[in-house]
Amino acid sequence: MRQGPLTGLKIVEFAGIGPGPFCGMLLSDLGADVVRIDRKGSRSAAPSDITARGRRSVALDLKSPAAIEACLKLMASADAIIEGFRPGVMERLGLAPEVALKRNPKLVFGRMTGWGQTGPYANAAGHDMNYIAITGALHAIGTTDKPVPPLNLVGDFGGGALYLAFGLLAGVIQARETGKGQVIDCAMSDGAASLMAMFYGFKASGAWKEERRSNLLDGGAHFYDTYQCADGKWISIGSIEPQFYALLLEKTGIDDPEFQTQHDRASWPGLHDKLAAVIATKTQAEWCAIMDATDVCFAPVLDLDEAPKHPHNVARKTFVEVAGVTQPAPAPRFSVTPGAIQGPPPAVGAHDREALGDWGFSAAEIDALFAPAEPVS
């Protein structure tokens, strides 16, 4: 039994990589019935393929007219679909938006790409780092020497999957109000640009410099950065507001009058060095004992082994274990209709008959779809 605020929502997901599966995971975690179309013969997900969790898998040969017809029949009863192919692939398969919308006028057709469906780069290959590079985001993140890729959090997942989930749900609300579906052109480059809205505002106001590590939120400010401790571990400090900054000075025992010029950018490099020297005198655990759960705006920098064991994460059950794999729990949290991990990553084709039957296929239709191919004479 599925649970969550999206229970009853029906999504068809065409298997892909990166933001598409992550979007499918988010929707499934909140209760949506996500049926993933896998290519017949493709590799099954392992328990460690966390973003594949919670779906049902139907394996189809998309070169087969019968399989394409089955996809269209699924779309006819779906609220939305997710596809992450390059522009034109769905059209060549016979699964173009106009074909699907003719079958189901209320369908929300979600298209996830790096560059979008149009534009000079639309048909070029790329990865997260490339998509955020043209938005200003990558230039702003890194050391003084070079931009540094922020994992694939900004493009794939932040600018891609989250915007696609947001767009799909907005489209479904609109379709339920009007009876009209539509196509969602979700480009990671568009989403990453949107995430940069505040920083473009800073730039327009004169509060943002193009040089990395010279600004308030990029590690330029001594009171908003990470610092290495005596044991080689790290802590994060974000004491922006004056009362939090005063508490930072109190907790570190700093009484140097130069620290009173908190927002004098010219003094930041020197103050950064002085604060680094103070932090280096104690271990991470010692600083946690001094600053944990205070208004310093402090937290230890934890690795992927340490994070699930942190008392705050343990108390909130932020991480859970499924099939022996530690992974993030569903988010956000709902007071009345909490989400849940609906199951482990499925094997390819594990739900061929079950999922199709639940979505309105007759037993005869399922038998015909999966009947062995006639030998070529």
HELIX and SHEET records of a PDB file:
HELIX    1   1 PRO A   19  ASP A   29  1                                  11    
HELIX    2   2 ILE A   50  ALA A   52  5                                   3    
HELIX    3   3 PRO A   65  ALA A   76  1                                  12    
HELIX    4   4 VAL A   89  LEU A   93  1                                   5    
HELIX    5   5 PRO A   97  ARG A  103  1                                   7    
HELIX    6   6 ASP A  128  ALA A  133  1                                   6    
HELIX    7   7 ALA A  137  ALA A  140  1                                   4    
HELIX    8   8 LEU A  153  LEU A  162  3                                  10    
HELIX    9   9 TYR A  163  THR A  178  1                                  16    
HELIX   10  10 MET A  188  LEU A  195  1                                   8    
HELIX   11  11 ALA A  197  SER A  205  1                                   9    
HELIX   12  12 PRO A  242  THR A  252  1                                  11    
HELIX   13  13 PRO A  257  GLN A  260  5                                   4    
HELIX   14  14 ARG A  265  SER A  267  5                                   3    
HELIX   15  15 TRP A  268  ILE A  279  1                                  12    
HELIX   16  16 GLN A  284  MET A  291  1                                   8    
HELIX   17  17 ALA A  307  LYS A  309  5                                   3    
HELIX   18  18 PRO A  311  ARG A  316  1                                   6    
HELIX   19  19 ASP A  352  ASP A  358  1                                   7    
HELIX   20  20 ALA A  363  LEU A  369  1                                   7    
SHEET    1   A 6 ARG A  56  LEU A  60  0                                        
SHEET    2   A 6 ASP A  33  ARG A  39  1                                        
SHEET    3   A 6 LYS A  10  PHE A  14  1                                        
SHEET    4   A 6 ALA A  80  GLU A  83  1                                        
SHEET    5   A 6 VAL A 108  THR A 113  1                                        
SHEET    6   A 6 GLN A 182  ALA A 187  1                                        
SHEET    1   B 3 TYR A 224  GLN A 228  0                                        
SHEET    2   B 3 TRP A 234  GLY A 238 -1                                        
SHEET    3   B 3 PHE A 298  VAL A 301 -1                                        
SHEET    1   C 2 PHE A 319  VAL A 322  0                                        
SHEET    2   C 2 VAL A 325  PRO A 328 -1                                        
END                                                                             
